[in-house]
Each structure stands twice: as structure tokens, then as C-alpha cells.
Amino acid sequence: MFDASTIIKSVTVSTARSIVSSANAVGYAVATKGSVPRQLGMSRAALSANGFEGKLGQILTVPKGDGLLVAVGIGDAGEIDANGLRSAAAGFVRAASKFEHLATNLADVASVDADEAGRAVVEGVLLGSYRFVGLKNADDAGSKLTALTVVAGPKRVKAVKRGAEAGRVIAGAAARARELANTPPTHLNAKDIAAKAVELGPDAGLTVEVFNRDDLAAMGCGGIIGVNRGSTEPPRMVKLTYSPRNPTGHLAMVGKGIMYDSGGISLKPSDAFHQVMKMDMSGAAAVLSAMSSLKALGCRSKVTAWLMCTDNMPSGSALKLGDVLTMRNGKTVEIHNTDAEGRLVLADGLSLAVEEEPDAIVDIATLTGAVLGALGPDIAGLLGTNQDWVDAVKVSGEKIDEPTWQLPLEPKRYRKLLDSVVADMRNIGGPYAGTITATIFLSEFTADVPYAHLDIAGPMKVDSDQGIYSKGATGFGTRLLIDLACNFTPPPAS
């Protein structure tokens, strides 16, 4: 199995008070106003003559001997934030992609807290340099980056170093989520991701428990068993537990892990979106990857996570329309569409999470096409049963630039769309408000625990390089979950 986080770990990240001579590509922050770094050897007039004004996102490369100097636009130096620095750092690494040792003073922008600046710049460079190599035979398919030096003045360098170390851990986690989601489904099934969790567990300070089909049947997890019926690959549920001493709270996470989604009997059309259904496990990938980073980041909250993993395939034994499944919490569900399978596996995971009596639950899933239609490819849908908890999730997304938009839950208006003649509920609510009815369905399995749902069907992938994202899976949600866990405060009951 491929693992980009290992590749990122092989990049040497250091801090220094001045540019080191071994760096063969150097990025200098240039604002729209003020002095221009003399090391660039160009005046502001010369930069302007080359179309460079210092606006955020602008890049100008200046060859120097065997190396490269890069002017990196940061906009107004007094207004740029950590998210802007992360984006600028990604632009720098793309411009210097042919070079092995990079250095930059981007973290020395005084308007951004030094710790946050160091973290953002390292995340931007490492994630911007990510390339999925996978099964390619080309020797030059991967990133050439081997070393990064982050430069800061004497008053900031210590805090920048601390942030840089965290940034490396976070980038490694996000890259792992991308790698898992990019991996072809034949090379990554439910057993494989469970084995990956077992492999990561000891070093990450995680207790890892793996449950097979027989275990799940004995536990009454009818959702994941039902979805798995059409597949020749057995299901796996993975429970991950991170327990620091004297935890400040208990957070539960549940990730959708549909390793490949054909739609089942409700077969998806054979189109470009069907081709990326290997990424329908992006939620589980984000949860696993986030959990793997908590020990290294010194997270003070207890976090328990469930990865709900199976294929959704059509066959003679597959789930049929009209079938009724009994979920872990005893509720019965009539199947009206086998392509609405993610909520079935999440229902079992959420039921198990409730039994642990956590302070709050968050789940993450590539759940509905409706959210892509509503919010487009850049923004995740966010819904929940407790406004304080929903707000906390939104704040984490804003802080690390994984944007969310809250949609209304409205069970009083729309719960009736899930009514069934033969069961407690059905698994779809009709052609309208698909993201809302899907979340209402999920909320039926969260009891009175504060609950938030992230639908990442839109931002699960990009079709071209954009900022810190490289073409393919984005690992969206990984950094959000990390921030949420590391800053977790139990929300008040609704």
C-alpha cells in the first residue's frame, strides 16, 4: 500500500535565522506596499514591469545560477492571515517544483502569530508538493522536495519552529488521507484499511479494535451487513481509541468508509463521477489520518472513532429495494435506494458512538450529490442537532481553511419524508432537500448527544492543482478534525 505520509516524513524540515547556502530555491515574501527584499535583486518598479504587484497568489521566478529566487505575493502585509500564508507557500513550492532544497521567509510576516505562521507555511509547502505516485512507472512522478528551511528572525524563530513541527505532522496526516482515497479499490479494500489502522496504532498511541462480518452480525449492525451483502470482499469496522491522561473531554468521530460505491442494485451511471467512487471512503480516511496525529500533537481530549468500511456492489446476494434492515440501536429501515448506503453504515457507527456516552459526536462522509449541487465543489455541508457544537465545527473549518456552510436540519418539516409503511423509516426522503433528509436520518441514531454532520461530497477531490490541493483526492476534513479534537471543549446540552 502506498503512503504519502512516509514520503513527507522523509522531507527534512528545519528553521533558521537566515537563508542557508544549501537551499537552491528561495521564496521571499513581497507585499503590495513597502520594501522589496534586496536578495531578489529587483526593485519594485522592475517587479511591476514583469506584471508582479505583490498581490496574494502572485508568483514571479528569477533564475540565479543553478538555483531560483521566487517573489511570493502576500498582499497587504498587515492583513494576511495563516490561511493566506498557507496558500502562498503552496504557490511557492509549485513554482520551485524542480528543486530539492527550498527555503522561505514567509513565516516571518509579523502580522501572523509566529506559531501559526510556521505551521501554515510548512503545511502549504508539504501539501502543495504532494503528488500521488501510486502505480506509475515514471521515475519523476513524485515530488523532488527533500528539505525545507523556514526562516524567521530571532524573536520569532523559536515559536516558528514549534509551529513547523506541528505543521509537518498535520501535513503528513492530510497526505495520508489523500493517498488512501487516491488508491485504486482493488489495492485498498476494507480489510486493507483495517490492516493500515492496526499498523499505525502503536506509534500513534491508539488502541485499535477490528470487527469482521461475524462480529458485526453478532453486534446487530444490520446497516453495514446489509450494504456488504453484494460484495465478495468482507466488511470491517475499526474502532480507534485515543486516551490521554486526565482528558479534558470525550469526542466521538465516525467515518464513512465505502471502499467502492457502485450504487448496488440502484446502479450508478457509468460516468466520470462513478470513476472516482474509490473515494467514497474519504470520510474514513480523514478520521483514520486525523486520529494518527493526535499523540504527536499533544491532544488533551479523549477521542474514540469508528471507521465503517465495506464495498457497495450489485450481485445476486445484494441488498434489494424493499428490504428492511435492523440497525444497531434497534430501529428498522426500509430500503428505497441502495445507492443511499452511506447513511446505513454510519447509522451503526453512530449508534455505537452513543453507547460510549461521549460529550459530542461528529461524522464525516461523502454522503450526497445534493450537497454538491447546493454548495459546489469547494464547501462542505454542515448540519447538526446542537448549535454550539455546529459552531465549533465551523470555527475549526474557518481556522484551517476547510470551509463549511451550515444547512438547516428542520426535522419538524422534513422528517415525514422518511416515513415508511413497513418500518420505522426509509433510507431516502425523495428528490428534494437530499442533504437535509439524509442528516435527519442520521440524527435518529445520535440520541441526545450533541451531533454534527459533515458532508464532503463536493470537496473530496479537485480536477486540477489548486492551492494546497493536487489533482485527485484532497483529504478534506482531516485538518478540520485535527483542529476540532485538539481544541475540543464539551458543548452544553441543547
Secondary structure, DSSP 8 states (H G I E B T S, - for coil): ---HHHHHHTSEEEEESS--TT-SEEEEEE-SSS---GGG---HHHHHHTT----TT-EEEEEETTEEEEEEE-S-TTT--HHHHHHHHHHHHHHTTT-SEEEE-GGG-TTS-HHHHHHHHHHHHHHHT----TT---TTSS----EEEEE--TTTHHHHHHHHHHHHHHHHHHHHHHHHHHS-GGG--HHHHHHHHHHHHHHHTEEEEEE-HHHHHHTT-HHHHHHHTT-SS--EEEEEEE--SS-S-EEEEEEEEEEEE--TTS---SSHHHHTGGGGGHHHHHHHHHHTTTTTTT--SEEEEEEEEEEE--STTS--TT-EEE-TTS-EEE-S-TT--HHHHHHHHHHHHHHT--SEEEEEE---HHHHHHH-SS-EEEEES-HHHHHHHHHHHHHHT--EEE----HHHHGGGG--SSSSEES---SSSHHHHHHHHHHTTSTTS-EEEEE-TTTTEESS-BTTB-SEE--TTHHHHHHHHHT-------
